[in-house]
Amino acid sequence: MKQLRDYQKKVIDECWRELRKNDDPVLLMASVGSGKSLMLAFILRDIQNAGKRALCIVNNAELVYNNRKTLVDQGGEASTYCASLGYKDCSRSVVFATPQSIINGIKKNEEISKIKFNLIVVDEAHTINHINNNSLFMRILGHYKKEYHGMRVLGATGTNFRFKGSSIVGDECFFKKQVGNITTEKLIEDSYLIRPQFKVDEKLIIDFSNVKLKNNGQFDKKQLNNVIEKSVRLTELICKQIIHIMESQSRFGVFIFATTKKHAYEILSHLPDAKSALILGETPQEERMKILEDARCGKIKYLVNISIISVGVDVPAFDTIAYLRPTESLVLLIQTMGRVLRLSPDTNKTEALVLDFAGNIDRHRDWDNPIILDAVKNTIDKDHPLVIQCPSCLSMNSEHSRRCIGKKNASRCDYYFEFKECPNKECSAKNDIASRHCHKCQEEIIDPNEKLNINIIKSDSSIEYEVIGGKYVISGDVIGFRINCLYTCKSKNGSVVTLYESYVTSSDKSRRVFYGNFIRKHCNKPSDWYLHMNNRIKMIEMLNEVSTPKYLLVTPDINYYKIKKKIFK
């Protein structure tokens, strides 16, 4: 039997305390690697010892098998009600089941439909669509609530939001109370998870930027297919890069996410035959479990899938994940990353590597999530130093920054250097300039067919802004101070944006850049200032005399708006 960690004991106590108060559904928030299945096993064992009945619903057969085994390992007993595993038993006081098997049992009025469960546990509870009472989970929960009005519901998840970031806890949500709040960031800090490293190679990015999001929030499959068919050569190069990284660094194993079934087979064809395998939705259960077991023992090093390996798959030794598919869901991105963060005592894994060949980090960079923020920080172009200081939290950013990468009040800083305002007047939230939908209200904010990738921007794509205000501020110490320039601008369509540039004076090179890009353009007699660039007082005098441009020509770059030309008259 496993021993509970201190935080796990505390969370279990919190669960019972809230469940005993009333019948409001309770959410256990516990990130990947926190031992969620173990905590649930202890709760279910308590139910069993008290002579009560419980149903634990999980989304797939792997989770049914793993969660049941965890309970049995802790001295409990359980039945399995899962058609794909070949069992439809509900004789024990605790039953592990998939939702589809349960709803089929209810439809057929089988024995499982008549049980009065005291507690129903829903793992991966973020998949509950409480807005639609006809959705799968709501039909199941509604049925058993009628069977026993005192039934309690405990949800468990590592991502307490749906889709891009909509909370699943609150007065208007299905879950009214959250306990635990065991975050990935905290687990990494306490050495229960491994900190991920991120790698993005701009030369090996499959460009999905023109793929449209449908009304259901998913990518258009036809357009995804078109992108993949045009990227056959690129896919091969990416596979060669993955193999090079895995072999040269002696890495244990990699989860590879493909876009389509055809794409998955194409990827597989470029990988070493003896070390590679593919799992699809139609892969038979026995074959799937055999592949996963081979992966755990090191026989399989390259494991290809589309979206199967997101939850319920435990291969702790795997230390790498590679995305060759875009993820429209932040939930899916966080969950899949979590697959490689687990500790692996058998292999002494010390770090996890995330390879993004599909632009996912950039796609989700606007969200206030610790893992995404770390990814953004890790993938900043190392050739560009941190030269822009955020006026809100004073963190340093690269000249490419669109949103500050710093932290403020324990959350990500909400200052945007460039942003698009949500067109919904009731929202008006600031969004990343590459966002297609508002992160707050999901309103569409740009043409889905518009590309912001530098590779398809033409040389004549500069945008003209009229400057309606300029502000120049010196910050920092006497030595190595910084000149911050903020231009308030109006575009031809009337929208107002703030464009930002910053210069440092800490080295000969930085002073030459400052002189060439700012002093020569903004000052009537630039040579008079050349010898005074180290003099902070003189610089303050100069900033009172500089000219503000009348117009700015800017070019959309990969991550920001680059000031291409300043027009003063």
N, C-alpha and C positions, 0 to 999 in steps of 0.2 A: 504493500500500500504506500502511496505517495503521501508526503507530509505537506500540509498547506503552508504557503508563505504568509507572512503577517498581513499583507494587504488583502490576500484572498480570504482569510478568516474575517477580516473587517467587512469586506464586501458581502459575504454570506450573511453576517449578522444584520447588515443594512437591508438586504433583500427580505429577510424574515420580518423585520420590524415594519417595513412598508406593506408587505403582503397581509399582515395581520390587521392593519388599520382599517381597510375597506377593500372593496372589490375593484378599485381603479387599477388598470393595467400598469405594471411597473417594468421599466427598462433597465437591464444590467448592461452598462457601457464598459466593455473590456476589449482592448485592442488585441490584434493578432499577437500570439505569443504570451498572453497574460495568464494562460491556463484556464480559459473560459470553460472548456469541457469538464475540467476537473472540478471547478466550482459548482457547475450544474450537477455533476455526479453527487457531490456531497449534499446538495439541496434535495435531489431526488431520493437519495438514501434516507434522509430525514423523513421525507414523506412516507416512504416504505416502512420505516421503523415505527411510524405513528399509526400504521394500519390504514392509510389513505391511498387514493389512486391518483396517478399522474400520467399525462401524455406528453411526450417530448417530440415535437415536430421539427424535422430538419429537411433541407431542400434536396438532398440527393443521397444515394445509397452509401457513398463513402462516409458521409457524416453519420448516417444511421449506424453503420458498422463501427466507426471509431468512437462515437459517443456512448454507444451501448457497452463497448469493450471497456471504456474508462470507468463506467459505473460498476461493472462486474469486477474489475481489478481492485475497486475500493470496497469489495465485500457485498455489493448489492446484487439484486436479481432483476432481470428485465426480459420482456417479450419483444419480438421484432415483427413489425407490421409493414412489410415493404415488398411489393410484388417483384421488383427487379432482383431482389436477393432471394426470392423463392420462399418467403415466410409471410404468413398472415395469422399470427398468433397474438392474442391479447389476454392470455390467461394470467399473467403476472400483474402485480399491482402497478408496475411501471412499464409503459409501452413506448418504444421508439418507432417512429413512422415517418414516411414522406407524406406531404400534403395530398399528392395525387392518389396514393393508395387509400388515405383516409376518406377523401371525398367520394371515391368509388364505393367504399364500404358503406358510407352514409346513403348514397343513392340506391344501393342494393338492400338497404335495411339489414345489413349484417350485424353480428354481435357487437362489433366495435362501435356501432352507431348508438347503442343503448346504454353505454357505460356512463355513469355519473362521475366524471373526473373532478377531483378537488383542485387540481392545479394543471394548467396547460402551459408548457414551456415552448416558446418558438425561438429556435436558433436562427441567426441571420435575420433578425426581426425587422431590419430596414426594408425587407421585401414586402412587408404588409402594406397593401394599398387601402388605407382606412377610408379614403374618400368614396370608394365604390363598394357598397355593401354586397355586391354580387361578385366581388373578387374572391379568389380561391380561399385565402386565409380568413377573410371576413365571413364567408359562408360556413367554414368549419367552426370558427369561434362562436358564431351566432347559434349554430345548431347545439353545441354543448352547453352554451349558456342557458338555453331553454330546458335542457335536460337537468341542469342543476344551477339554480340562480346564485348560489354562493361560490361558484367557481372563480378561482383566481387565475390571472394571466401574468406570466413573467416572460418578457422578451429579452433576448441576448444578442448583442452585436458588437462589432469592433468599429463600426461607422454609424454614428447616431444621426444620420441624415440620408436623404434620398436624392438620387440624380446628382445635380451640381452642388447642392448644399442645403436643401430644404430640411429643417429640423423635423424630427419625428417625435419630439417630446414637447408638451405644452398643453394649455387649456383647450386649444382647438384641435389637438392631435389625438391619436389613439392612446398613446402612452402619456400619462399625466405626471409621472414621477420618474426621475432617473437616479440610479445609484451607481456607485463604483467610480465612474469617470477615470478608468485606468487607460491613459493615453500611450500611444507609441513613443512619444517623446519622453515621457516619464520612465517607461520601461527601458529605453535606451540609456537614459541617464543613470539608472540603477543597475545597468549591466545585465538585464534580463533579455534584451534583444541586441542585435548587432547594428551598428550605425551603417546606413547605406552610403555608397559612393555612386556618383552619377557621371555618365559619360555620354556626350552628344557630339557626333562628328557631322558638321554641317554639310560635308561632301557626300554623306551617306544617309540622307533623309528622304524617305518616300513622301512626296508632296501630296498630302490629303487636304490641303487648304481650300480646295474648290469643291469639296464634297458637301452636299447640302444636308442639313439636319431636317428631318421630317417633323411633323407635328407631334409625334409620339416621343420626340427627343432622341431618336436613333438615326444613324447615318443611312443615307439612301444606298441600298445594296447594289443597285445597278451602277451607280457612280463609283462605288468602292471597287467593283469589278473592273471598271474602265481604267482606273488608276493602276491597279495591279497588272493588268494586261500590258500597260505601257511601261511597266517598271521591271520587266523580266531580267534584264541585264543588271539592274541595280540590286535586285533581290539576290542574285548570285554573288555580287561583290560584297553585300552585307553578310551573307553566310560565310564567305571566306574570312571576313574580318572577325566574325564570332569565333570561328575555328582557331584563328591565329591567337586571339585573346585567351581562349580556353586552354590551348596547348602550351603557349609560351609562358603563361602564368600558373600552369599546373592547377587549374581550377577544377572543382569536383563535378559540378553539373549545372546546366542552364535550362530554364524554362523559356521556350520560344513561342511567342504569340503571333499567329498568322491572321490574316484578314478574312480569307475565305477558305473553303475546303480545297479548291484547286490550288490556292496559294500555299496551303499547308503541305500538300504533296510536292509542290515545286520546291519548297524549302527543304523538305526531307531528302529530295533527290540530290541536293548539294552538300549533305552532311555525311560523315563516316557511317557506312551501313551497319557495322557491328556495334556501334555505340549509340545508335539513334532509334527513336520510336515516335509514333504518332498516336495521340488519343483524340477521338472525335466523339460527338454526341451519340453516334450509333455504335461505337466500340462496345462489344459485349462486356458485361460486368466482370466476368472471370478474367478475360484478357486484360481489361483495364487494371484490375488489382495486381495481376502478374507483372505488368509493365511498371507499375508504381513500386512494387517490391524489388524489381531489378534495378530501378533508379536508386532506391534506398541503399542497396548493397554495392553500388558503383558499376554495375554492368551496363547501365544506360547513362550516358553523359549528356545527350542532347534530346530533350523531350519537347516535341512540337504539339501545339494545340491551338484552338481558336479562342474559346472562353471557358473551357471546362475546368482548367486549373486556376480557379479563383477562390473557391471555398472548399473546405473538406479534404484538401490534399495536404498531406504532411510528409514532406521529404526534407527533413532538417538540414541534411548535408549539402543540398543544392545551394550554391552561393552566388548565382548569376541569373538575371532575368533579362530577356531581350524582347523589345516591342517592335514588331513589324506590322502592327495594326493600330489604328487610331482608337482611342477610348473616349466615347462621348460622356461616360459616367465617371465622375470623380470617385464615387464609391468603388467602382471596379478597379480603377487605377491604384487606389490605396490598398485594397484587398490583395491584388496580385503582387504588389511590391512586398507585402507582408509575408509572402511565401518564402522569401529568401532571407528574412531577418531573424529567423529562429536560431537559437544556439544549437550547436552540434558537438557534444563532447567527444564523439567517436572520431571526428575529423579535425578537431581543434580549429574550427572556422573562426576567423578573426574579423573578416569584413565581407560585406555583400556588395555586389556590383549591379547597377541598373543601367542597361544599354538602351537608349531611346533612339530608334531609327524611324519613328513615326510622328515626331513633333508633339508628343503628349505632354511633356513638361511645359513647353511653351503654350500649349493649348489650355492648360489648367493653371497657369502661373498666377492668375489673378485671385485665387482662392486663399482664404486665411486658414491654411493648414500647415502644421509644422513640417511634415515630410515634403510637401510641395515647396515650401519656403527654402528648405535645405537644398532641394534639387535645383531651384533657381540660383541659389548662391553658388552651388558647385559647378554649374554649367556656364557661369559668367566667363566670357572670353578672357583667358588669362593674359592675352596680349594687351588688354586695355585695363589700366590701373583704376582703382577706385578714386575718382576725382570729383564727384558731385556730392555735396553734403545736403542731406535732407533738412529743410528748414523747420520741420516739425519735430523729429526725434534726434537730429544731428548725426544720424548714421551715414557712413560713406557708401556711395554707389558708383557703378561704372557709368561712363557717358552714354551707354546704351540703355540705362534703366528707364523703364516706363512707370513702375511703381516701386517705392522704397522697399529695400530688402531688410530693413531694420525692424526692431520690436518696440512697441509702446504699450504700456499698461498690460504686460503679459501676453499681448496679441500682436499680430503683424501690424506694422505701421500702415495707416490708411492714406498716406500722402501719395498722390499721383503726380509725376512730372509731366506726363501727357495722358489724357484720358478722353473717353467718349461718354457723354452724358446720356443716360437712359431717356428715350423719347417719351416715355410714359410720364406725364406731368405729375401724377400722384406718387411717382417713385423718385425720378431724377437722380438715381444713384450714379456714382462715378464707376466707370468700367475701363478695363484695359483696352487700348486702341485696336487690338486684334479680336476682341470679343464680338461674337455674333448675336449673343443673347445676354440680356442683363443678368448678372449673377444674383440679383435680389428678387426681381419679379419675372424673369425669363422673357421679357419683351425683346423682340428682334430689334437690333440696333444698327446693323449694317446689312447691305445686300449680301446674301449667302454666297453669291457667285463671285464676290470681290476677293481677290488674292492680295495678301500683304507680303508674300515671299519676295525677297530681293531679286531672286532669279528671274522673275517675270515682270519686274518693274522696268519700264522703258526709260531711256535717257531723258525724255521730254516730260516726265511725270511729276515735275516739281509743282508744288502747290504754293500759291501766293497768299500771304497773310498781311493784312494792314496792321501795323503796330499802333496800339492806342495807349500804351503806357510802358515805361521801362524802369526797372529798379536795379541798382547796383550796390552790393553790400560786401564789406570785407569781414571775414571771420577768421578765427584762429589766432595763433600766437604772433609775436613780433617777427619771429623767424619762421619762414615757411607758411605764411598766411595764404588765405584763399579769397579769390574774387568771384562772387556769385552774381549772375546776371539773369534776371527774370523779365521776359517780354510778354505782356498781355496783348494778345492779337485777336483780330476778327477776320474770319474767312469770308469769301464771297457770298456764302449762303447765310451769313449772319451769326454763325456759331462762334463762341469765344473760347479760346484755349490759352494755356500758359506754356510758353516754350522756355526752356531752361538751359543755360550753359554755365560752366564753371571752369576756373583756371587756378592752378597752384603755382607757387613761386619757390618751391623747395629745392629745385635743381636747375642747372644751366639749361637743360633741355626744356623743362617746363616753362622757364622764363622766356625762352625763345618762342615757344608756342604762344604764350600770352602776348608777347610783343607783336608777333606776326598776325595773329587772328583777332586781337582786340585793340591794342594801342594804335596800330597803324590804320585801323579802319575807323575807330571812334574818336581819335584826337586830331586836331588841326595841325599840330606840330609834334608828331610822334617822336622825332629824334630828341626833343627836349626831355622826354621821359625815360629814355633808354637806360640812363645811368642811375635812375632812382627806383628801379623795380624791386629792390630789396628794402626800400624805405616805406614802412607802413603809413607813416604820417603823410608823406608826399602822395602815396597812392590814394589816400582818403581825399586829399585836395583834388587830385586828378578826376576822381569819380564825380565831383561836383561840376566838372566842366565838360565831361564827355558828351558826345552827340548820341542820340537814340535813333536807330534806323526808322525810316518811314515805312518800309516794306521788308518782309523776309520771304525768301524763297526756300522752301523746305522740301526734302525728299523723304518719303517713307522708306525707312530701312527695315531690317529684319525685326528689330526690337524697339525702335523709337523713331521720332521725326528728326532728321539731321538737317541743321541749318546749312543750306548750300550757298546762299548769297544774301548779303545785306545791302539794301538800297537806301541811301540817306537823303536823296533829293528826288 
